[in-house]
Amino acid sequence: MTFTQRLVGATMLDASVYEDVEADPSATWQAAVVVLLSSLAAGVSTGAATLEARAMIVGTIGGFVGWVSWAALTYLLGTHLLPEAQTRADVGELLRTLAFAAAPGILRVVGAVPTLAWPAFAVTSVWMLVAMVVAVRQALDYRSTSRAITVCAIGWLLSLAIAAVIGIFFPAIVS
């Protein structure tokens, strides 16, 4: 598959795309590009209302850190705390699939229109959560979608808690 086919397929929640990315170590650079684009889109959306470079930089970094924390928590939960008997995944396989699950986040760039910022963020966040469920189910070879939902939801909530703590302890940097 081409990068564009993978990007569109991941956004459309096509499980075969996640299987393809999981099995292809050469897709690691593509996965990194997806996370970068999604993070940049978050930054553009965050800073669009004020047109401040600082807000865009913080939004971009926040988008990246959020993805990293969610991916790390998902890996720990999915492979160590809630695996199924047949769960086998190395870090690279899981990170590639989780990176492509960030593909809907690229659409956060629509949030550059100030009135669309929160709706775009809300819709893409839920879309990314659903994509993450598909990615986790495929990468961890889960038979149960409910297990993938549980892993992703717990990881998502914990990463939001981490973001809240960072916001509380470093308000001058985040605000």
ROTI-537480 format. One record per residue (C-alpha): z, y, x. Coordinates in steps of 0.25 Angstrom, whole numbers, plus 5000, padded with zeros to 4 digits. Example, Ala and Ser with C-alpha at 12.3 -4.5 7.8 and 13.67 -1.06 7.14 Angstrom:
REM ROTI-537480
+------+------+------+
!   zz !   yy !   xx !
+------+------+------+
! 5031 ! 4982 ! 5049 !
! 5029 ! 4996 ! 5055 !
+------+------+------+
REM end
This chain:
REM ROTI-537480
+------+------+------+
!   zz !   yy !   xx !
+------+------+------+
! 5000 ! 5000 ! 5000 !
! 4998 ! 5014 ! 5004 !
! 5009 ! 5024 ! 5005 !
! 5004 ! 5031 ! 4993 !
! 5003 ! 5018 ! 4985 !
! 5018 ! 5015 ! 4989 !
! 5022 ! 5029 ! 4986 !
! 5016 ! 5029 ! 4972 !
! 5020 ! 5014 ! 4970 !
! 5035 ! 5017 ! 4974 !
! 5035 ! 5029 ! 4964 !
! 5030 ! 5020 ! 4953 !
! 5041 ! 5010 ! 4956 !
! 5031 ! 4999 ! 4960 !
! 5039 ! 4987 ! 4965 !
! 5028 ! 4982 ! 4974 !
! 5027 ! 4995 ! 4982 !
! 5042 ! 4993 ! 4985 !
! 5039 ! 4979 ! 4990 !
! 5027 ! 4984 ! 4998 !
! 5036 ! 4995 ! 5005 !
! 5047 ! 4985 ! 5007 !
! 5038 ! 4975 ! 5014 !
! 5031 ! 4985 ! 5023 !
! 5038 ! 4991 ! 5035 !
! 5027 ! 5000 ! 5038 !
! 5030 ! 5007 ! 5025 !
! 5043 ! 5013 ! 5031 !
! 5036 ! 5026 ! 5035 !
! 5031 ! 5027 ! 5021 !
! 5045 ! 5025 ! 5015 !
! 5050 ! 5036 ! 5024 !
! 5039 ! 5046 ! 5019 !
! 5043 ! 5043 ! 5005 !
! 5057 ! 5046 ! 5008 !
! 5053 ! 5059 ! 5015 !
! 5044 ! 5063 ! 5004 !
! 5055 ! 5061 ! 4994 !
! 5065 ! 5068 ! 5002 !
! 5056 ! 5080 ! 5004 !
! 5053 ! 5080 ! 4989 !
! 5068 ! 5081 ! 4986 !
! 5069 ! 5092 ! 4996 !
! 5057 ! 5100 ! 4990 !
! 5063 ! 5098 ! 4976 !
! 5077 ! 5102 ! 4981 !
! 5072 ! 5115 ! 4988 !
! 5061 ! 5119 ! 4978 !
! 5070 ! 5128 ! 4969 !
! 5075 ! 5136 ! 4980 !
! 5064 ! 5135 ! 4990 !
! 5074 ! 5133 ! 5001 !
! 5070 ! 5125 ! 5013 !
! 5085 ! 5121 ! 5015 !
! 5086 ! 5115 ! 5001 !
! 5073 ! 5107 ! 5003 !
! 5078 ! 5102 ! 5016 !
! 5091 ! 5098 ! 5010 !
! 5084 ! 5092 ! 4998 !
! 5075 ! 5084 ! 5008 !
! 5086 ! 5079 ! 5016 !
! 5094 ! 5076 ! 5003 !
! 5083 ! 5068 ! 4998 !
! 5082 ! 5060 ! 5011 !
! 5097 ! 5058 ! 5012 !
! 5098 ! 5053 ! 4998 !
! 5087 ! 5043 ! 5000 !
! 5093 ! 5038 ! 5013 !
! 5107 ! 5036 ! 5006 !
! 5101 ! 5030 ! 4994 !
! 5093 ! 5020 ! 5002 !
! 5105 ! 5017 ! 5011 !
! 5114 ! 5014 ! 4999 !
! 5103 ! 5006 ! 4992 !
! 5101 ! 4997 ! 5005 !
! 5116 ! 4995 ! 5006 !
! 5118 ! 4992 ! 4991 !
! 5106 ! 4984 ! 4990 !
! 5107 ! 4975 ! 5002 !
! 5122 ! 4974 ! 5004 !
! 5129 ! 4977 ! 4991 !
! 5120 ! 4972 ! 4980 !
! 5109 ! 4963 ! 4986 !
! 5104 ! 4951 ! 4978 !
! 5103 ! 4938 ! 4985 !
! 5088 ! 4940 ! 4989 !
! 5090 ! 4954 ! 4994 !
! 5084 ! 4956 ! 5008 !
! 5079 ! 4969 ! 5013 !
! 5079 ! 4976 ! 5026 !
! 5082 ! 4991 ! 5027 !
! 5067 ! 4995 ! 5030 !
! 5062 ! 4987 ! 5017 !
! 5073 ! 4994 ! 5008 !
! 5071 ! 5008 ! 5014 !
! 5056 ! 5007 ! 5012 !
! 5057 ! 5004 ! 4998 !
! 5068 ! 5014 ! 4995 !
! 5060 ! 5024 ! 5002 !
! 5048 ! 5022 ! 4993 !
! 5058 ! 5023 ! 4981 !
! 5060 ! 5037 ! 4985 !
! 5045 ! 5040 ! 4981 !
! 5048 ! 5046 ! 4968 !
! 5057 ! 5056 ! 4975 !
! 5044 ! 5062 ! 4981 !
! 5042 ! 5068 ! 4967 !
! 5054 ! 5076 ! 4968 !
! 5044 ! 5086 ! 4974 !
! 5042 ! 5090 ! 4959 !
! 5055 ! 5096 ! 4960 !
! 5049 ! 5108 ! 4968 !
! 5047 ! 5114 ! 4954 !
! 5061 ! 5119 ! 4952 !
! 5062 ! 5115 ! 4937 !
! 5058 ! 5101 ! 4941 !
! 5067 ! 5099 ! 4952 !
! 5079 ! 5091 ! 4945 !
! 5070 ! 5083 ! 4935 !
! 5061 ! 5079 ! 4947 !
! 5073 ! 5075 ! 4955 !
! 5080 ! 5067 ! 4943 !
! 5067 ! 5060 ! 4940 !
! 5063 ! 5056 ! 4954 !
! 5078 ! 5052 ! 4957 !
! 5078 ! 5042 ! 4946 !
! 5064 ! 5038 ! 4950 !
! 5068 ! 5035 ! 4964 !
! 5080 ! 5027 ! 4959 !
! 5071 ! 5018 ! 4951 !
! 5061 ! 5017 ! 4963 !
! 5073 ! 5013 ! 4971 !
! 5077 ! 5002 ! 4962 !
! 5063 ! 4996 ! 4963 !
! 5064 ! 4998 ! 4978 !
! 5077 ! 4991 ! 4979 !
! 5073 ! 4980 ! 4970 !
! 5061 ! 4977 ! 4978 !
! 5067 ! 4979 ! 4992 !
! 5080 ! 4971 ! 4990 !
! 5073 ! 4960 ! 4982 !
! 5082 ! 4962 ! 4970 !
! 5079 ! 4954 ! 4958 !
! 5088 ! 4963 ! 4950 !
! 5083 ! 4977 ! 4946 !
! 5097 ! 4980 ! 4942 !
! 5102 ! 4977 ! 4956 !
! 5092 ! 4987 ! 4962 !
! 5096 ! 4997 ! 4951 !
! 5111 ! 4995 ! 4955 !
! 5108 ! 4997 ! 4970 !
! 5099 ! 5009 ! 4968 !
! 5109 ! 5016 ! 4958 !
! 5121 ! 5014 ! 4966 !
! 5113 ! 5019 ! 4979 !
! 5108 ! 5031 ! 4971 !
! 5122 ! 5035 ! 4966 !
! 5128 ! 5033 ! 4980 !
! 5118 ! 5041 ! 4986 !
! 5120 ! 5052 ! 4976 !
! 5135 ! 5052 ! 4979 !
! 5132 ! 5053 ! 4994 !
! 5123 ! 5065 ! 4990 !
! 5134 ! 5071 ! 4982 !
! 5144 ! 5069 ! 4993 !
! 5135 ! 5076 ! 5003 !
! 5133 ! 5087 ! 4993 !
! 5148 ! 5089 ! 4992 !
! 5151 ! 5089 ! 5006 !
! 5139 ! 5097 ! 5011 !
! 5136 ! 5107 ! 5000 !
! 5131 ! 5118 ! 5009 !
! 5121 ! 5109 ! 5015 !
! 5116 ! 5103 ! 5001 !
! 5117 ! 5115 ! 4993 !
+------+------+------+
REM end
